[in-house]
């Protein structure tokens, strides 16, 4: 699965350079150009890693880092800054950053640090974020509620658990056996047909055209993939 990186940086040239290089390395990159927007995006969506500039409009990177950790967002953070003082590095790390890189830096060094953090980090999860949006669907994880536009969709507990697992593993092809083990539990032992039936029900509720789904896709011979 492609690792998902949020780049919070306001310098257009650096945004272009970093995003192009990271995408060429196989990462999925989302970009935000100010601290307030970066904080909200990082709080609301699951990312594997955040690259965070210190000098940002609206809210500086130190405050963004502090607020993310206060919100219990565990996503690894690499901070970028033009400052070279040791005190800034110490402040960033004490606020919860995982690594710190001073501009200008070599791209190969950023990639090495990024890869190191991703190896150490647990698989992306959405337990720490409150909501997730795809298409016209909004998922509130804290309340276990799902909305299409502003109308609540009635999902069973199992359907919600299945949708949550898909979102946590977006972009991955998931076999029926994995879904049975992770969503139903090792001791449940239902038939694989149970997975197909629940996915059909879930598609009826979240897809505009369940016969031609755009979010929960069938990967023939392998399983299913969520691409929202």
N, CA, C and O of each residue as an XYZ file, in Angstrom:
912
protein
N       0.840     -1.189      0.000
C       0.000      0.000      0.000
C       0.881      1.247      0.000
O       1.873      1.316      0.725
N       0.516      2.208     -0.803
C       1.255      3.468     -0.861
C       1.118      4.216      0.458
O       0.008      4.423      0.947
N       2.248      4.623      1.032
C       2.217      5.382      2.273
C       1.718      6.798      1.987
O       2.056      7.394      0.965
N       0.919      7.318      2.897
C       0.266      8.610      2.695
C       0.952      9.672      3.555
O       1.015      9.549      4.779
N       1.464     10.713      2.902
C       2.225     11.752      3.582
C       1.508     13.090      3.455
O       1.043     13.457      2.376
N       1.424     13.815      4.571
C       0.881     15.172      4.561
C       2.043     16.146      4.649
O       2.811     16.113      5.610
N       2.178     17.011      3.656
C       3.222     18.036      3.625
C       2.596     19.377      3.979
O       1.772     19.898      3.227
N       2.984     19.939      5.122
C       2.469     21.235      5.568
C       3.591     22.246      5.376
O       4.487     22.351      6.213
N       3.543     22.984      4.280
C       4.632     23.865      3.852
C       4.046     24.973      2.989
O       3.188     24.721      2.143
N       4.514     26.207      3.204
C       3.949     27.346      2.466
C       4.861     27.883      1.365
O       4.473     28.814      0.660
N       6.052     27.328      1.197
C       6.964     27.792      0.156
C       6.669     27.022     -1.135
O       6.988     25.836     -1.220
N       6.065     27.670     -2.148
C       5.598     26.951     -3.340
C       6.667     26.120     -4.025
O       6.400     24.990     -4.435
N       7.875     26.659     -4.156
C       8.935     25.919     -4.827
C       9.292     24.640     -4.103
O       9.502     23.598     -4.724
N       9.360     24.725     -2.769
C       9.698     23.542     -1.982
C       8.559     22.522     -2.011
O       8.797     21.316     -2.067
N       7.327     23.015     -1.973
C       6.166     22.121     -2.066
C       6.228     21.314     -3.357
O       6.041     20.098     -3.350
N       6.492     22.004     -4.464
C       6.556     21.339     -5.765
C       7.700     20.324     -5.808
O       7.522     19.191     -6.253
N       8.871     20.748     -5.340
C      10.041     19.858     -5.368
C       9.827     18.618     -4.503
O      10.062     17.492     -4.941
N       9.377     18.841     -3.270
C       9.188     17.724     -2.350
C       8.074     16.788     -2.806
O       8.244     15.569     -2.807
N       6.941     17.358     -3.193
C       5.809     16.510     -3.580
C       6.143     15.688     -4.820
O       5.796     14.509     -4.894
N       6.818     16.303     -5.797
C       7.193     15.562     -7.010
C       8.138     14.411     -6.678
O       7.965     13.293     -7.163
N       9.148     14.699     -5.838
C      10.129     13.661     -5.509
C       9.491     12.541     -4.687
O       9.746     11.362     -4.933
N       8.675     12.906     -3.725
C       8.040     11.891     -2.886
C       7.095     11.015     -3.708
O       7.035      9.802     -3.507
N       6.361     11.629     -4.629
C       5.470     10.832     -5.487
C       6.265      9.909     -6.396
O       5.846      8.785     -6.671
N       7.426     10.392     -6.867
C       8.268      9.549     -7.722
C       8.832      8.362     -6.940
O       9.200      7.342     -7.523
N       8.896      8.507     -5.602
C       9.363      7.414     -4.745
C       8.222      6.469     -4.357
O       8.434      5.496     -3.633
N       7.015      6.761     -4.843
C       5.888      5.868     -4.591
C       4.963      6.277     -3.471
O       4.049      5.527     -3.126
N       5.175      7.465     -2.881
C       4.312      7.928     -1.803
C       3.100      8.684     -2.358
O       3.164      9.276     -3.435
N       2.009      8.654     -1.613
C       0.856      9.500     -1.894
C       1.030     10.767     -1.067
O       1.190     10.687      0.151
N       1.001     11.935     -1.705
C       1.309     13.189     -1.016
C       0.122     14.148     -1.083
O      -0.414     14.423     -2.157
N      -0.274     14.646      0.075
C      -1.273     15.707      0.177
C      -0.557     16.947      0.711
O       0.312     16.831      1.575
N      -0.909     18.123      0.210
C      -0.222     19.342      0.632
C      -1.193     20.369      1.210
O      -2.330     20.498      0.755
N      -0.717     21.096      2.224
C      -1.468     22.181      2.865
C      -0.484     23.317      3.098
O       0.673     23.072      3.438
N      -0.933     24.562      2.917
C       0.014     25.682      2.939
C      -0.065     26.576      4.172
O       0.644     27.580      4.239
N      -0.912     26.239      5.158
C      -0.906     27.028      6.392
C      -1.153     26.127      7.590
O      -1.679     25.022      7.456
N      -0.763     26.619      8.775
C      -0.800     25.800      9.964
C      -2.181     25.390     10.419
O      -2.385     24.247     10.828
N      -3.135     26.307     10.355
C      -4.498     25.993     10.785
C      -5.087     24.877      9.939
O      -5.637     23.911     10.467
N      -4.968     25.014      8.617
C      -5.503     23.991      7.718
C      -4.767     22.673      7.902
O      -5.369     21.602      7.835
N      -3.452     22.757      8.134
C      -2.670     21.549      8.345
C      -3.102     20.803      9.593
O      -3.207     19.577      9.589
N      -3.351     21.548     10.662
C      -3.803     20.939     11.916
C      -5.122     20.207     11.721
O      -5.283     19.074     12.175
N      -6.064     20.853     11.046
C      -7.373     20.237     10.862
C      -7.290     19.021      9.950
O      -7.947     18.009     10.194
N      -6.483     19.122      8.899
C      -6.353     17.989      7.969
C      -5.700     16.800      8.664
O      -6.153     15.664      8.526
N      -4.636     17.070      9.408
C      -3.918     15.988     10.095
C      -4.751     15.373     11.214
O      -4.556     14.208     11.561
N      -5.680     16.145     11.781
C      -6.535     15.639     12.853
C      -7.693     14.811     12.312
O      -8.188     13.909     12.988
N      -8.123     15.120     11.093
C      -9.343     14.523     10.556
C      -9.106     13.328      9.639
O     -10.026     12.545      9.405
N      -7.886     13.171      9.115
C      -7.629     12.100      8.159
C      -6.417     11.279      8.586
O      -5.515     11.794      9.247
N      -6.397      9.997      8.207
C      -5.244      9.158      8.565
C      -4.073      9.351      7.602
O      -4.225      9.193      6.390
N      -2.914      9.689      8.145
C      -1.681      9.787      7.367
C      -0.631      8.894      8.003
O      -0.694      8.599      9.196
N       0.333      8.465      7.200
C       1.428      7.655      7.723
C       2.550      8.512      8.277
O       3.300      8.076      9.150
N       2.668      9.747      7.765
C       3.740     10.635      8.223
C       3.398     12.071      7.843
O       2.757     12.316      6.821
N       3.837     13.026      8.683
C       3.622     14.450      8.426
C       4.970     15.140      8.300
O       5.823     14.998      9.177
N       5.172     15.884      7.224
C       6.339     16.745      7.068
C       5.853     18.163      7.348
O       5.029     18.702      6.610
N       6.367     18.758      8.414
C       5.797     19.998      8.957
C       6.834     21.115      9.031
O       7.834     20.996      9.739
N       6.592     22.200      8.298
C       7.472     23.367      8.374
C       7.191     24.130      9.664
O       6.065     24.121     10.160
N       8.204     24.785     10.202
C       8.020     25.570     11.425
C       7.395     26.928     11.125
O       6.453     27.345     11.799
N       7.921     27.619     10.110
C       7.457     28.964      9.794
C       6.284     28.900      8.832
O       6.465     28.787      7.620
N       5.076     28.973      9.386
C       3.858     28.861      8.586
C       2.910     30.010      8.884
O       2.912     30.527     10.001
N       2.097     30.425      7.912
C       1.056     31.409      8.203
C      -0.049     30.812      9.060
O      -0.289     29.605      9.039
N      -0.718     31.678      9.813
C      -1.886     31.362     10.642
C      -1.571     30.583     11.912
O      -2.134     30.881     12.966
N      -0.688     29.594     11.840
C      -0.277     28.854     13.048
C       1.082     28.237     12.764
O       1.248     27.518     11.778
N       2.066     28.519     13.636
C       3.412     27.988     13.348
C       3.491     26.488     13.617
O       2.634     25.907     14.284
N       4.542     25.884     13.077
C       4.683     24.442     13.165
C       4.804     23.908     14.573
O       4.330     22.808     14.857
N       5.433     24.666     15.470
C       5.527     24.228     16.863
C       4.127     24.071     17.471
O       3.836     23.085     18.148
N       3.270     25.062     17.214
C       1.905     25.003     17.753
C       1.101     23.879     17.117
O       0.312     23.215     17.790
N       1.301     23.666     15.816
C       0.608     22.569     15.140
C       1.020     21.237     15.752
O       0.170     20.398     16.051
N       2.310     21.044     15.937
C       2.825     19.813     16.529
C       2.259     19.611     17.938
O       1.787     18.525     18.274
N       2.312     20.657     18.749
C       1.794     20.565     20.126
C       0.310     20.196     20.123
O      -0.116     19.323     20.879
N      -0.485     20.870     19.260
C      -1.925     20.626     19.236
C      -2.261     19.227     18.735
O      -3.205     18.602     19.218
N      -1.489     18.737     17.767
C      -1.724     17.374     17.285
C      -1.494     16.362     18.395
O      -2.276     15.426     18.559
N      -0.426     16.549     19.155
C      -0.152     15.602     20.242
C      -1.196     15.738     21.355
O      -1.562     14.745     21.985
N      -1.672     16.947     21.595
C      -2.725     17.120     22.596
C      -4.016     16.437     22.166
O      -4.798     15.977     22.999
N      -4.229     16.376     20.848
C      -5.412     15.697     20.308
C      -5.190     14.188     20.175
O      -6.043     13.476     19.645
N      -4.058     13.710     20.651
C      -3.709     12.282     20.634
C      -3.526     11.741     19.221
O      -3.778     10.564     18.965
N      -3.090     12.595     18.310
C      -2.746     12.135     16.953
C      -1.316     11.605     16.996
O      -0.393     12.379     17.250
N      -1.103     10.312     16.757
C       0.230      9.720     16.922
C       1.092      9.720     15.662
O       2.215      9.215     15.688
N       0.590     10.274     14.563
C       1.314     10.226     13.288
C       2.732     10.781     13.440
O       2.908     11.862     14.000
N       3.738     10.063     12.953
C       5.120     10.568     13.024
C       5.245     11.924     12.328
O       4.635     12.151     11.283
N       6.042     12.823     12.914
C       6.225     14.182     12.389
C       7.705     14.467     12.183
O       8.512     14.299     13.097
N       8.057     14.901     10.973
C       9.382     15.456     10.702
C       9.209     16.957     10.538
O       8.443     17.405      9.685
N       9.915     17.739     11.351
C       9.809     19.193     11.270
C      10.912     19.760     10.380
O      12.058     19.312     10.422
N      10.541     20.757      9.573
C      11.488     21.450      8.699
C      11.602     22.903      9.139
O      10.595     23.529      9.468
N      12.808     23.441      9.147
C      12.960     24.846      9.503
C      14.233     25.421      8.916
O      15.204     24.704      8.675
N      14.213     26.724      8.692
C      15.416     27.422      8.223
C      16.301     27.774      9.402
O      17.444     28.193      9.219
N      15.785     27.610     10.610
C      16.555     27.934     11.792
C      17.548     26.815     12.095
O      17.258     25.639     11.872
N      18.722     27.189     12.605
C      19.719     26.176     12.915
C      20.000     26.050     14.392
O      20.818     25.226     14.800
N      19.324     26.870     15.214
C      19.636     26.842     16.639
C      19.219     25.524     17.284
O      18.163     24.969     16.980
N      20.065     25.046     18.170
C      19.775     23.809     18.883
C      18.484     23.934     19.683
O      17.734     22.966     19.801
N      18.217     25.120     20.236
C      17.039     25.292     21.077
C      15.761     25.008     20.304
O      14.806     24.467     20.860
N      15.736     25.376     18.999
C      14.542     25.112     18.201
C      14.324     23.616     18.014
O      13.192     23.134     18.054
N      15.407     22.894     17.813
C      15.313     21.443     17.672
C      14.777     20.826     18.961
O      13.905     19.957     18.931
N      15.300     21.280     20.070
C      14.871     20.757     21.368
C      13.387     21.037     21.594
O      12.645     20.165     22.047
N      12.960     22.261     21.276
C      11.548     22.621     21.451
C      10.663     21.713     20.611
O       9.665     21.182     21.097
N      11.040     21.537     19.333
C      10.240     20.692     18.453
C      10.124     19.271     18.964
O       9.038     18.692     18.962
N      11.228     18.711     19.397
C      11.211     17.334     19.887
C      10.424     17.212     21.184
O       9.714     16.228     21.392
N      10.546     18.206     22.054
C       9.796     18.164     23.315
C       8.290     18.284     23.085
O       7.490     17.761     23.861
N       7.914     18.980     22.009
C       6.490     19.138     21.699
C       5.900     17.893     21.046
O       4.684     17.787     20.881
N       6.765     16.953     20.676
C       6.261     15.687     20.140
C       6.719     15.334     18.750
O       6.307     14.302     18.221
N       7.574     16.167     18.121
C       8.103     15.816     16.805
C       9.010     14.594     16.927
O       9.640     14.381     17.963
N       9.071     13.796     15.865
C       9.903     12.596     15.875
C      11.285     12.842     15.279
O      12.238     12.129     15.593
N      11.391     13.859     14.412
C      12.683     14.174     13.808
C      12.661     15.633     13.367
O      11.610     16.274     13.375
N      13.813     16.150     12.986
C      13.985     17.585     12.744
C      15.047     17.763     11.674
O      16.134     17.194     11.779
N      14.747     18.545     10.646
C      15.684     18.747      9.542
C      15.782     20.236      9.248
O      14.763     20.911      9.100
N      17.002     20.749      9.161
C      17.223     22.171      8.936
C      17.422     22.459      7.451
O      18.198     21.781      6.778
N      16.720     23.462      6.951
C      16.890     23.893      5.556
C      18.191     24.689      5.428
O      18.582     25.374      6.373
N      18.866     24.613      4.280
C      18.589     23.683      3.176
C      19.074     22.284      3.525
O      20.036     22.123      4.275
N      18.410     21.280      2.982
C      18.803     19.900      3.261
C      18.863     19.134      1.945
O      18.278     19.539      0.940
N      19.572     18.038      1.979
C      19.663     17.171      0.809
C      18.432     16.261      0.774
O      18.034     15.705      1.798
N      17.835     16.116     -0.409
C      16.648     15.292     -0.526
C      16.896     13.865     -0.058
O      16.017     13.239      0.532
N      18.093     13.353     -0.322
C      18.402     11.974      0.069
C      18.369     11.811      1.588
O      18.032     10.740      2.092
N      18.720     12.880      2.323
C      18.674     12.803      3.785
C      17.228     12.780      4.275
O      16.882     12.011      5.172
N      16.380     13.633      3.678
C      14.966     13.629      4.055
C      14.358     12.257      3.781
O      13.634     11.726      4.623
N      14.641     11.680      2.623
C      14.086     10.376      2.276
C      14.546      9.297      3.255
O      13.765      8.427      3.641
N      15.823      9.359      3.653
C      16.349      8.367      4.585
C      15.660      8.480      5.948
O      15.305      7.469      6.554
N      15.477      9.701      6.421
C      14.830      9.892      7.726
C      13.356      9.489      7.661
O      12.816      8.884      8.588
N      12.729      9.838      6.553
C      11.326      9.506      6.356
C      11.143      7.985      6.356
O      10.244      7.466      7.018
N      11.993      7.277      5.615
C      11.895      5.824      5.547
C      12.152      5.182      6.912
O      11.519      4.189      7.271
N      13.074      5.754      7.655
C      13.365      5.227      8.988
C      12.157      5.362      9.910
O      11.815      4.426     10.633
N      11.515      6.522      9.884
C      10.331      6.723     10.719
C       9.190      5.804     10.304
O       8.492      5.256     11.156
N       8.999      5.635      9.012
C       7.914      4.780      8.537
C       8.140      3.326      8.936
O       7.182      2.606      9.216
N       9.381      2.894      8.964
C       9.671      1.515      9.388
C       9.339      1.306     10.859
O       8.880      0.237     11.261
N       9.577      2.345     11.654
C       9.350      2.226     13.095
C       7.901      2.450     13.482
O       7.457      1.993     14.535
N       7.156      3.159     12.624
C       5.790      3.556     12.982
C       4.831      2.386     12.826
O       5.021      1.546     11.946
N       3.800      2.317     13.670
C       2.772      1.295     13.484
C       1.968      1.589     12.232
O       1.998      2.703     11.709
N       1.256      0.593     11.761
C       0.410      0.790     10.577
C      -0.587      1.904     10.835
O      -1.084      2.074     11.948
N      -0.867      2.652      9.791
C      -1.808      3.766      9.907
C      -3.147      3.290     10.454
O      -3.661      2.246     10.053
N      -3.690      4.050     11.352
C      -5.002      3.734     11.901
C      -5.800      5.011     12.021
O      -5.255      6.114     11.966
N      -7.104      4.846     12.186
C      -7.938      6.033     12.310
C      -8.504      6.168     13.721
O      -9.371      7.004     13.972
N      -8.007      5.336     14.642
C      -8.547      5.379     15.994
C      -8.331      6.736     16.638
O      -9.105      7.143     17.504
N      -7.282      7.443     16.221
C      -6.939      8.698     16.877
C      -7.604      9.909     16.235
O      -7.532     11.012     16.776
N      -8.255      9.716     15.080
C      -8.918     10.839     14.451
C     -10.415     10.698     14.651
O     -10.922      9.592     14.840
N     -11.109     11.796     14.609
C     -12.517     11.791     14.948
C     -13.422     11.524     13.763
O     -14.519     10.991     13.931
N     -12.978     11.886     12.558
C     -13.866     11.740     11.409
C     -13.063     11.502     10.138
O     -11.852     11.715     10.086
N     -13.786     11.052      9.113
C     -13.162     10.826      7.812
C     -14.224     11.047      6.741
O     -15.381     10.658      6.906
N     -13.814     11.680      5.636
C     -14.754     11.967      4.561
C     -14.266     11.349      3.256
O     -13.070     11.345      2.964
N     -15.210     10.828      2.478
C     -14.925     10.398      1.112
C     -16.218     10.568      0.310
O     -17.302     10.182      0.748
N     -16.065     11.160     -0.881
C     -17.261     11.482     -1.657
C     -18.201     12.343     -0.831
O     -17.781     13.343     -0.248
N     -19.478     11.959     -0.776
C     -20.435     12.700      0.051
C     -20.724     11.967      1.357
O     -21.738     12.209      2.011
N     -19.802     11.055      1.728
C     -19.965     10.274      2.957
C     -19.051     10.829      4.044
O     -17.879     11.108      3.791
N     -19.583     10.987      5.248
C     -18.813     11.430      6.401
C     -18.930     10.374      7.497
O     -20.031      9.940      7.835
N     -17.788      9.965      8.048
C     -17.766      8.946      9.102
C     -17.295      9.587     10.403
O     -16.212     10.170     10.457
N     -18.103      9.480     11.439
C     -17.736      9.971     12.770
C     -17.338      8.755     13.603
O     -18.197      7.996     14.051
N     -16.033      8.575     13.807
C     -15.557      7.378     14.497
C     -15.899      7.398     15.974
O     -16.179      6.354     16.564
N     -15.879      8.565     16.567
C     -16.132      8.654     18.000
C     -17.567      8.246     18.333
O     -17.812      7.563     19.327
N     -18.505      8.670     17.496
C     -19.917      8.352     17.735
C     -20.374      7.111     16.976
O     -21.503      6.653     17.151
N     -19.498      6.568     16.134
C     -19.847      5.416     15.303
C     -21.072      5.729     14.449
O     -22.027      4.954     14.395
N     -21.023      6.889     13.781
C     -22.123      7.327     12.923
C     -21.608      7.621     11.516
O     -20.476      8.069     11.337
N     -22.452      7.363     10.527
C     -22.108      7.601      9.131
C     -23.208      8.438      8.497
O     -24.393      8.172      8.694
N     -22.805      9.458      7.730
C     -23.760     10.360      7.096
C     -23.518     10.420      5.597
O     -22.377     10.433      5.137
N     -24.610     10.458      4.844
C     -24.545     10.815      3.432
C     -25.074     12.233      3.335
O     -26.242     12.482      3.633
N     -24.219     13.174      2.918
C     -24.530     14.599      3.030
C     -24.857     14.880      4.491
O     -23.978     14.722      5.339
N     -26.072     15.287      4.826
C     -26.410     15.565      6.230
C     -27.373     14.534      6.806
O     -27.906     14.725      7.899
N     -27.599     13.447      6.080
C     -28.552     12.440      6.540
C     -27.824     11.222      7.080
O     -26.956     10.663      6.411
N     -28.179     10.813      8.289
C     -27.519      9.662      8.890
C     -27.903      8.383      8.166
O     -29.062      8.182      7.803
N     -26.909      7.518      7.959
C     -27.123      6.202      7.365
C     -27.097      5.175      8.482
O     -26.192      5.184      9.316
N     -28.086      4.289      8.504
C     -28.137      3.267      9.548
C     -27.251      2.088      9.161
O     -27.561      1.353      8.224
N     -26.154      1.911      9.881
C     -25.253      0.782      9.683
C     -25.292     -0.117     10.906
O     -25.373      0.359     12.038
N     -25.232     -1.415     10.670
C     -25.096     -2.338     11.797
C     -23.693     -2.192     12.376
O     -22.808     -1.611     11.749
N     -23.502     -2.724     13.573
C     -22.175     -2.651     14.202
C     -21.124     -3.323     13.327
O     -20.008     -2.818     13.200
N     -21.474     -4.467     12.718
C     -20.507     -5.177     11.880
C     -20.203     -4.388     10.609
O     -19.055     -4.343     10.165
N     -21.216     -3.772     10.028
C     -20.999     -2.955      8.831
C     -20.084     -1.779      9.147
O     -19.216     -1.435      8.345
N     -20.271     -1.165     10.304
C     -19.419     -0.035     10.688
C     -17.979     -0.514     10.904
O     -17.033      0.146     10.473
N     -17.816     -1.659     11.572
C     -16.469     -2.197     11.789
C     -15.784     -2.520     10.463
O     -14.583     -2.303     10.304
N     -16.553     -3.034      9.527
C     -16.012     -3.364      8.207
C     -15.588     -2.093      7.472
O     -14.504     -2.042      6.892
N     -16.438     -1.072      7.496
C     -16.104      0.194      6.845
C     -14.873      0.812      7.494
O     -13.995      1.326      6.799
N     -14.805      0.766      8.792
C     -13.647      1.324      9.503
C     -12.360      0.614      9.086
O     -11.333      1.254      8.859
N     -12.426     -0.710      8.989
C     -11.236     -1.465      8.609
C     -10.803     -1.124      7.187
O      -9.609     -1.007      6.910
N     -11.763     -0.967      6.293
C     -11.443     -0.559      4.927
C     -10.743      0.798      4.916
O      -9.745      0.979      4.219
N     -11.268      1.754      5.690
C     -10.682      3.097      5.714
C      -9.270      3.045      6.296
O      -8.365      3.711      5.792
N      -9.083      2.266      7.342
C      -7.762      2.150      7.965
C      -6.736      1.567      6.994
O      -5.542      1.840      7.113
N      -7.201      0.768      6.038
C      -6.296      0.086      5.114
C      -6.587      0.504      3.676
O      -6.488     -0.302      2.750
N      -6.945      1.773      3.503
C      -7.294      2.264      2.175
C      -6.135      2.051      1.204
O      -4.969      2.263      1.538
N      -6.488      1.628      0.002
C      -5.478      1.384     -1.011
C      -4.926     -0.027     -1.010
O      -4.265     -0.432     -1.967
N      -5.186     -0.788      0.052
C      -4.687     -2.165      0.129
C      -5.733     -3.143     -0.394
O      -6.932     -2.957     -0.187
N      -5.273     -4.170     -1.064
C      -6.166     -5.259     -1.444
C      -6.297     -6.199     -0.254
O      -5.302     -6.742      0.226
N      -7.525     -6.390      0.222
C      -7.790     -7.170      1.423
C      -8.492     -8.464      1.041
O      -9.534     -8.439      0.386
N      -7.930     -9.580      1.446
C      -8.548    -10.870      1.137
C      -9.747    -11.104      2.050
O      -9.883    -10.465      3.093
N     -10.601    -12.020      1.647
C     -11.747    -12.377      2.490
C     -11.266    -12.958      3.813
O     -11.850    -12.680      4.860
N     -10.206    -13.762      3.776
C      -9.680    -14.354      5.018
C      -9.201    -13.279      5.984
O      -9.445    -13.368      7.187
N      -8.511    -12.249      5.451
C      -8.051    -11.172      6.330
C      -9.235    -10.443      6.948
O      -9.233    -10.147      8.142
N     -10.239    -10.157      6.140
C     -11.421     -9.463      6.657
C     -12.131    -10.303      7.717
O     -12.584     -9.775      8.732
N     -12.224    -11.605      7.479
C     -12.831    -12.492      8.476
C     -12.046    -12.461      9.783
O     -12.629    -12.367     10.863
N     -10.722    -12.539      9.680
C      -9.882    -12.564     10.879
C      -9.926    -11.251     11.638
O     -10.033    -11.239     12.864
N      -9.841    -10.139     10.904
C      -9.680     -8.837     11.546
C     -10.999     -8.180     11.942
O     -11.047     -7.449     12.931
N     -12.053     -8.425     11.198
C     -13.334     -7.769     11.484
C     -14.261     -8.682     12.277
O     -14.924     -8.239     13.214
N     -14.304     -9.963     11.897
C     -15.186    -10.887     12.611
C     -14.472    -11.542     13.798
O     -15.120    -11.940     14.766
N     -13.161    -11.654     13.728
C     -12.406    -12.276     14.813
C     -12.090    -13.731     14.510
O     -12.848    -14.411     13.819
N     -10.964    -14.200     15.031
C     -10.496    -15.550     14.734
C     -11.476    -16.630     15.170
O     -11.524    -17.701     14.565
N     -12.249    -16.367     16.202
C     -13.124    -17.396     16.740
C     -14.513    -17.396     16.118
O     -15.335    -18.263     16.417
N     -14.774    -16.407     15.240
C     -16.124    -16.284     14.686
C     -16.408    -17.389     13.669
O     -17.497    -17.962     13.661
N     -15.432    -17.688     12.813
C     -15.519    -18.767     11.834
C     -16.753    -18.725     10.933
O     -17.350    -19.771     10.680
N     -17.152    -17.554     10.443
C     -18.249    -17.555      9.469
C     -17.716    -17.964      8.104
O     -16.504    -18.050      7.906
N     -18.608    -18.212      7.176
C     -18.156    -18.570      5.834
C     -17.689    -17.323      5.098
O     -18.041    -16.207      5.480
N     -16.897    -17.508      4.043
C     -16.435    -16.362      3.270
C     -17.603    -15.644      2.613
O     -17.509    -14.458      2.298
N     -18.694    -16.353      2.406
C     -19.875    -15.719      1.817
C     -20.382    -14.599      2.715
O     -20.981    -13.639      2.229
N     -20.150    -14.713      4.021
C     -20.567    -13.668      4.962
C     -19.927    -12.333      4.597
O     -20.584    -11.293      4.648
N     -18.653    -12.359      4.232
C     -17.951    -11.132      3.844
C     -18.629    -10.508      2.632
O     -18.912     -9.309      2.623
N     -18.891    -11.320      1.606
C     -19.510    -10.809      0.384
C     -20.873    -10.194      0.666
O     -21.217     -9.145      0.120
N     -21.644    -10.852      1.518
C     -22.986    -10.351      1.840
C     -22.908     -9.005      2.552
O     -23.646     -8.078      2.215
N     -22.014     -8.895      3.539
C     -21.893     -7.638      4.281
C     -21.370     -6.509      3.393
O     -21.784     -5.359      3.536
N     -20.466     -6.842      2.481
C     -19.960     -5.814      1.568
C     -21.077     -5.361      0.634
O     -21.181     -4.176      0.319
N     -21.901     -6.289      0.197
C     -23.045     -5.917     -0.646
C     -23.982     -4.978      0.112
O     -24.453     -3.985     -0.441
N     -24.247     -5.293      1.372
C     -25.097     -4.421      2.186
C     -24.465     -3.041      2.362
O     -25.139     -2.016      2.257
N     -23.162     -3.035      2.632
C     -22.456     -1.766      2.842
C     -22.473     -0.923      1.568
O     -22.672      0.290      1.625
N     -22.267     -1.562      0.435
C     -22.324     -0.830     -0.834
C     -23.702     -0.211     -1.067
O     -23.804      0.906     -1.573
N     -24.755     -0.933     -0.698
C     -26.105     -0.406     -0.871
C     -26.296      0.902     -0.104
O     -27.096      1.750     -0.498
N     -25.563      1.054      0.983
C     -25.751      2.207      1.861
C     -24.815      3.374      1.555
O     -25.176      4.526      1.796
N     -23.608      3.095      1.025
C     -22.654      4.197      0.843
C     -22.323      4.508     -0.610
O     -21.769      5.567     -0.903
N     -22.653      3.599     -1.521
C     -22.337      3.823     -2.925
C     -23.518      4.467     -3.646
O     -24.669      4.106     -3.400
N     -23.239      5.412     -4.527
C     -24.296      6.022     -5.331
C     -24.905      5.004     -6.278
O     -26.113      4.996     -6.513
N     -24.045      4.141     -6.821
C     -24.508      3.066     -7.705
C     -23.848      1.770     -7.243
O     -22.729      1.469     -7.660
N     -24.521      0.999     -6.389
C     -23.909     -0.210     -5.829
C     -23.451     -1.216     -6.882
O     -22.529     -1.993     -6.636
N     -24.094     -1.207     -8.063
C     -23.694     -2.132     -9.126
C     -22.360     -1.733     -9.749
O     -21.648     -2.563    -10.313
N     -22.040     -0.463     -9.637
C     -20.770      0.043    -10.157
C     -20.090      0.868     -9.059
O     -20.011      2.091     -9.166
N     -19.604      0.212     -8.014
C     -19.054      0.920     -6.847
C     -17.810      1.727     -7.194
O     -17.009      1.328     -8.038
N     -17.663      2.875     -6.523
C     -16.486      3.698     -6.720
C     -15.573      3.715     -5.506
O     -14.443      4.194     -5.598
N     -16.035      3.203     -4.369
C     -15.236      3.213     -3.144
C     -14.759      1.810     -2.749
O     -13.562      1.599     -2.553
N     -15.676      0.863     -2.631
C     -15.307     -0.504     -2.273
C     -15.275     -1.327     -3.559
O     -16.318     -1.707     -4.093
N     -14.073     -1.594     -4.045
C     -13.896     -2.247     -5.335
C     -13.586     -3.734     -5.152
O     -12.924     -4.132     -4.194
N     -14.074     -4.535     -6.077
C     -13.733     -5.957     -6.099
C     -12.439     -6.140     -6.878
O     -12.313     -5.667     -8.008
N     -11.478     -6.830     -6.270
C     -10.239     -7.198     -6.964
C     -10.375     -8.685     -7.260
O     -10.164     -9.519     -6.379
N     -10.723     -9.015     -8.484
C     -11.085    -10.384     -8.837
C      -9.979    -11.376     -8.510
O      -8.817    -11.192     -8.874
N     -10.382    -12.438     -7.808
C      -9.452    -13.482     -7.428
C      -8.663    -13.188     -6.177
O      -7.959    -14.061     -5.670
N      -8.770    -11.953     -5.659
C      -7.956    -11.559     -4.498
C      -8.785    -11.075     -3.318
O      -8.505    -11.455     -2.181
N      -9.796    -10.250     -3.555
C     -10.575     -9.717     -2.446
C     -11.188     -8.378     -2.789
O     -11.828     -8.214     -3.828
N     -10.981     -7.412     -1.889
C     -11.590     -6.098     -2.043
C     -10.579     -5.001     -1.728
O      -9.585     -5.224     -1.037
N     -10.863     -3.803     -2.259
C      -9.992     -2.648     -2.009
C     -10.861     -1.416     -1.814
O     -11.798     -1.178     -2.576
N     -10.538     -0.627     -0.775
C     -11.215      0.648     -0.537
C     -10.357      1.780     -1.107
O      -9.174      1.892     -0.787
N     -10.958      2.613     -1.950
C     -10.196      3.685     -2.616
C     -10.775      5.060     -2.337
O     -10.543      5.987     -3.114
N     -11.516      5.220     -1.262
C     -12.099      6.522     -0.958
C     -11.084      7.516     -0.461
O     -11.433      8.659     -0.164
